[in-house]
Amino acid sequence: MPQPNMNEMLQQVQKMQADMAAAQAALKNEVIETTAGGGAVKVAITGELVIQSITIDPAAIDPEDPELLSDTLVAALNQAIAQAQEVATAKMSAASGDLGAMGKSLGLGF
């Protein structure tokens, strides 16, 4: 079995690190917007899970049923977080590339 080319492996690792850093930086600017309750609550969140805004339709504010607004807000926030995590995972996966393919191309057998 031939020895892996350490220079090639180092270059590929450095490229992957640069790609991952760029993907993390891009997540700061990625904004995901979600709604819940038929649009009664809107949430904007970054790819880094920072809430940018929450908008509540005044019609959704019912003093007789504060639990409904609370539940709708929780649903909107949970949906926003889940979508932001999906975006982050996709970007980081794309940046890291196929590590198995890199290992195979270098003769590492994984």
C-alpha positions as CSV (number, residue, x, y, z in Angstrom):
1,M,0.0,0.0,0.0
2,P,1.5,3.4,-1.0
3,Q,2.2,6.0,1.7
4,P,-0.2,8.9,1.8
5,N,1.1,12.2,0.4
6,M,1.3,14.3,3.5
7,N,1.6,17.6,1.6
8,E,-1.6,16.8,-0.4
9,M,-3.4,15.8,2.8
10,L,-2.3,19.0,4.6
11,Q,-3.5,21.1,1.6
12,Q,-6.9,19.4,1.6
13,V,-7.3,19.8,5.4
14,Q,-6.3,23.5,5.1
15,K,-8.8,24.0,2.2
16,M,-11.5,22.3,4.3
17,Q,-10.8,24.5,7.3
18,A,-11.0,27.6,5.1
19,D,-14.2,26.4,3.6
20,M,-15.7,25.7,7.0
21,A,-14.7,29.2,8.3
22,A,-16.3,30.8,5.3
23,A,-19.5,28.7,5.8
24,Q,-19.6,29.8,9.5
25,A,-19.1,33.5,8.5
26,A,-21.9,33.1,5.9
27,L,-24.3,31.8,8.6
28,K,-24.0,35.1,10.4
29,N,-25.7,36.7,7.4
30,E,-28.2,33.9,6.7
31,V,-31.6,34.9,7.9
32,I,-34.4,32.4,8.1
33,E,-38.0,33.6,8.6
34,T,-40.8,31.4,9.9
35,T,-44.4,31.9,10.8
36,A,-46.9,30.2,13.1
37,G,-50.5,30.5,13.8
38,G,-51.4,31.3,10.2
39,G,-48.9,34.2,10.2
40,A,-49.9,35.5,13.6
41,V,-46.3,35.2,14.8
42,K,-43.3,35.8,12.6
43,V,-39.7,35.1,13.7
44,A,-36.5,36.0,11.9
45,I,-33.4,34.1,13.1
46,T,-29.8,33.9,11.8
47,G,-27.9,30.8,10.9
48,E,-26.1,31.2,14.2
49,L,-29.4,30.9,16.1
50,V,-29.6,34.6,17.0
51,I,-33.2,35.9,17.0
52,Q,-33.3,39.1,14.9
53,S,-37.0,39.9,15.3
54,I,-40.4,38.6,16.5
55,T,-43.5,40.2,14.9
56,I,-46.9,39.5,16.5
57,D,-50.1,40.4,14.6
58,P,-52.2,42.6,17.0
59,A,-55.2,40.4,16.1
60,A,-53.3,37.4,17.8
61,I,-53.3,39.2,21.1
62,D,-56.4,38.0,23.0
63,P,-56.4,39.0,26.6
64,E,-58.9,36.2,27.3
65,D,-56.5,33.5,25.9
66,P,-52.9,34.5,26.6
67,E,-51.9,30.8,26.4
68,L,-52.7,30.7,22.7
69,L,-50.3,33.5,21.9
70,S,-47.7,31.9,24.1
71,D,-48.1,28.5,22.4
72,T,-48.0,30.1,18.9
73,L,-44.8,32.0,19.9
74,V,-43.1,28.8,21.1
75,A,-44.1,27.0,17.9
76,A,-42.7,29.8,15.8
77,L,-39.4,29.9,17.7
78,N,-39.0,26.2,17.7
79,Q,-39.6,26.1,13.9
80,A,-37.1,28.9,13.4
81,I,-34.4,27.2,15.4
82,A,-35.0,23.9,13.6
83,Q,-34.8,25.5,10.2
84,A,-31.7,27.5,11.1
85,Q,-30.0,24.3,12.3
86,E,-30.9,22.6,9.1
87,V,-29.3,25.5,7.1
88,A,-26.2,25.4,9.3
89,T,-25.9,21.6,8.9
90,A,-26.2,21.8,5.2
91,K,-23.6,24.6,4.9
92,M,-21.1,22.9,7.2
93,S,-21.6,19.6,5.4
94,A,-20.9,21.2,2.1
95,A,-17.9,23.0,3.4
96,S,-16.4,19.8,5.0
97,G,-16.8,17.9,1.8
98,D,-16.7,14.1,1.8
99,L,-13.9,13.3,4.3
100,G,-14.2,9.6,3.3
101,A,-13.4,10.4,-0.3
102,M,-10.4,12.5,0.8
103,G,-9.1,9.5,2.9
104,K,-9.6,7.1,-0.1
105,S,-7.8,9.5,-2.5
106,L,-4.9,9.6,-0.1
107,G,-4.8,5.8,0.3
108,L,-6.0,5.8,3.9
109,G,-8.7,3.3,3.2
110,F,-11.7,5.1,4.9
